[in-house]
Structure formats: structure tokens, C-alpha cells
Amino acid sequence: MEVLNQSKIDRLANEIGQENVPVLLEIFLGELAQYIETLSQEESFDVARYLKEISHALKSSAASFGAESLCAYAIEIDAAAKSGGEFDTDSIRSKMLTLLGETKQRYQQIYQSQ
């Protein structure tokens, strides 16, 4: 699965106007950076709860920006959270951090080229 679906970004640009994409992309990148920062903290906080919260939020924002891998994982985590199943926090946190980092890096490349 691709990290980035360029056709979704192109569709978004057509819907909102090409001139608005950098502004929204900057906001999206800021959200990703905040998620990475929080998940990277060694401080004690409810990681499982935070993963559930960001997964729910990422389902729509990642889908809107064509962040395919991140969106698919967010949907998977959100579904697992709603079903009340076991939650391997360390594994999920690690994979989420990887996907957030990859997505952020890929979108920064796009943002810098515009």
C-alpha cells in the first residue's frame, strides 16, 4: 500500500483550489508532528487511550489527504478499539510512529516542492 495517493491530493486540490492545498497541508503536517511528539514521550500517560483518539481522528484526515497506509492503520486500530479486543500498546505505538514519520516525510517533500 502506498504511503501517498497522489490522485486523492489532486482531487482535493480541485475541490478546494490549488492555492489552498499548502495551507491545509501545513495544518495536516502540524497534526502529524504533534502526534509523533506525544507518542514519543517517555512520560507516563495513557498511551492506549491516546492511540484510540488519534486513530479516530486520523481516519478522516488521512483519508482526505490520501495518506493511504496511515488511514488504513487508523481504521484498523479504531475498529479494534471499538470491539474491545486486546490492545498491544507497544506494538501499535511503534507501528503508528513509523507510519506517522513516513507520512510526514513524504508530505514534507510535496510541501517543499510547491
KETI-191655 format. One record per residue (C-alpha): x, y, z negated; residue in one letter. Coordinates in Angstrom, 2 decimals, decimal comma. Last residue first. Layout:
// residues N
x:X	y:Y	z:Z	aa:a
...
//
This chain:
// residues 114
x:5,13	y:23,60	z:4,13	aa:q
x:8,21	y:21,37	z:3,88	aa:s
x:8,58	y:21,91	z:0,13	aa:q
x:5,02	y:20,77	z:-0,53	aa:y
x:5,46	y:17,63	z:1,57	aa:i
x:8,66	y:16,59	z:-0,22	aa:q
x:7,03	y:17,48	z:-3,52	aa:q
x:4,21	y:15,13	z:-2,56	aa:y
x:6,57	y:12,19	z:-2,20	aa:r
x:8,38	y:12,93	z:-5,47	aa:q
x:5,13	y:13,31	z:-7,41	aa:k
x:3,77	y:10,06	z:-6,01	aa:t
x:6,92	y:8,12	z:-6,84	aa:e
x:7,02	y:9,56	z:-10,36	aa:g
x:3,34	y:8,93	z:-11,05	aa:l
x:3,67	y:5,39	z:-9,70	aa:l
x:6,69	y:4,63	z:-11,89	aa:t
x:5,13	y:6,22	z:-14,97	aa:l
x:1,93	y:4,23	z:-14,40	aa:m
x:3,93	y:1,00	z:-14,05	aa:k
x:5,75	y:1,61	z:-17,33	aa:s
x:2,63	y:2,69	z:-19,21	aa:r
x:0,71	y:-0,33	z:-17,94	aa:i
x:3,43	y:-2,71	z:-19,04	aa:s
x:3,82	y:-1,11	z:-22,47	aa:d
x:0,08	y:-0,80	z:-23,06	aa:t
x:-0,84	y:-4,38	z:-22,27	aa:d
x:-4,62	y:-3,82	z:-22,63	aa:f
x:-6,77	y:-6,87	z:-23,26	aa:e
x:-10,31	y:-6,55	z:-21,97	aa:g
x:-12,95	y:-4,02	z:-22,94	aa:g
x:-14,57	y:-4,06	z:-19,50	aa:s
x:-14,40	y:-0,27	z:-19,37	aa:k
x:-10,65	y:-0,24	z:-19,99	aa:a
x:-10,03	y:-2,89	z:-17,35	aa:a
x:-12,08	y:-0,91	z:-14,82	aa:a
x:-10,18	y:2,30	z:-15,62	aa:d
x:-6,86	y:0,48	z:-15,30	aa:i
x:-7,72	y:-0,96	z:-11,88	aa:e
x:-9,15	y:2,34	z:-10,61	aa:i
x:-6,01	y:4,15	z:-11,78	aa:a
x:-3,87	y:1,54	z:-10,02	aa:y
x:-5,73	y:2,01	z:-6,74	aa:a
x:-5,53	y:5,80	z:-7,02	aa:c
x:-1,79	y:5,75	z:-7,73	aa:l
x:-1,13	y:3,49	z:-4,77	aa:s
x:-3,29	y:5,55	z:-2,40	aa:e
x:-2,33	y:9,09	z:-3,30	aa:a
x:-4,53	y:10,45	z:-0,52	aa:g
x:-5,03	y:13,82	z:-2,19	aa:f
x:-8,74	y:13,35	z:-2,86	aa:s
x:-8,20	y:9,77	z:-4,01	aa:a
x:-5,52	y:10,85	z:-6,48	aa:a
x:-7,89	y:13,47	z:-7,90	aa:s
x:-10,85	y:11,11	z:-8,11	aa:s
x:-9,40	y:8,04	z:-9,77	aa:k
x:-6,76	y:10,13	z:-11,50	aa:l
x:-9,16	y:11,48	z:-14,12	aa:a
x:-10,31	y:8,01	z:-15,24	aa:h
x:-6,75	y:6,73	z:-15,22	aa:s
x:-5,68	y:9,79	z:-17,23	aa:i
x:-8,17	y:9,07	z:-20,00	aa:e
x:-7,54	y:5,31	z:-20,15	aa:k
x:-3,79	y:5,84	z:-20,24	aa:l
x:-4,26	y:8,39	z:-23,03	aa:y
x:-6,34	y:5,94	z:-25,09	aa:r
x:-3,75	y:3,21	z:-24,67	aa:a
x:-0,92	y:5,60	z:-25,55	aa:v
x:-2,48	y:6,66	z:-28,87	aa:d
x:0,35	y:8,84	z:-30,13	aa:f
x:3,66	y:8,28	z:-31,86	aa:s
x:6,43	y:10,32	z:-30,35	aa:e
x:8,67	y:8,67	z:-27,78	aa:e
x:7,28	y:10,92	z:-25,09	aa:q
x:7,49	y:9,66	z:-21,52	aa:s
x:3,72	y:9,29	z:-21,20	aa:l
x:3,25	y:12,96	z:-22,06	aa:t
x:5,87	y:14,24	z:-19,65	aa:e
x:4,72	y:11,98	z:-16,82	aa:i
x:1,07	y:13,02	z:-17,27	aa:y
x:2,10	y:16,69	z:-17,35	aa:q
x:4,19	y:16,30	z:-14,19	aa:a
x:1,27	y:14,61	z:-12,41	aa:l
x:-1,06	y:17,43	z:-13,42	aa:e
x:1,42	y:20,03	z:-12,20	aa:g
x:1,76	y:18,18	z:-8,90	aa:l
x:-2,03	y:18,31	z:-8,49	aa:f
x:-2,06	y:22,05	z:-9,21	aa:i
x:0,74	y:22,64	z:-6,69	aa:e
x:-1,14	y:20,53	z:-4,14	aa:l
x:-4,22	y:22,65	z:-4,66	aa:l
x:-2,28	y:25,85	z:-3,93	aa:v
x:-0,34	y:24,31	z:-1,05	aa:p
x:-3,58	y:23,00	z:0,54	aa:v
x:-5,43	y:26,31	z:0,54	aa:n
x:-3,84	y:27,71	z:3,73	aa:e
x:-4,75	y:24,54	z:5,63	aa:q
x:-8,45	y:25,15	z:5,06	aa:g
x:-10,71	y:23,35	z:2,60	aa:i
x:-12,24	y:20,65	z:4,80	aa:e
x:-9,58	y:20,51	z:7,50	aa:n
x:-6,80	y:20,45	z:4,89	aa:a
x:-8,60	y:17,64	z:3,02	aa:l
x:-8,82	y:15,63	z:6,26	aa:r
x:-5,10	y:16,17	z:6,86	aa:d
x:-4,35	y:15,04	z:3,31	aa:i
x:-6,53	y:11,99	z:3,84	aa:k
x:-4,75	y:11,25	z:7,14	aa:s
x:-1,38	y:11,48	z:5,39	aa:q
x:-2,14	y:8,56	z:3,08	aa:n
x:0,64	y:8,66	z:0,52	aa:l
x:2,13	y:6,00	z:-1,73	aa:v
x:1,29	y:3,42	z:0,92	aa:e
x:0,00	y:0,00	z:0,00	aa:m
//
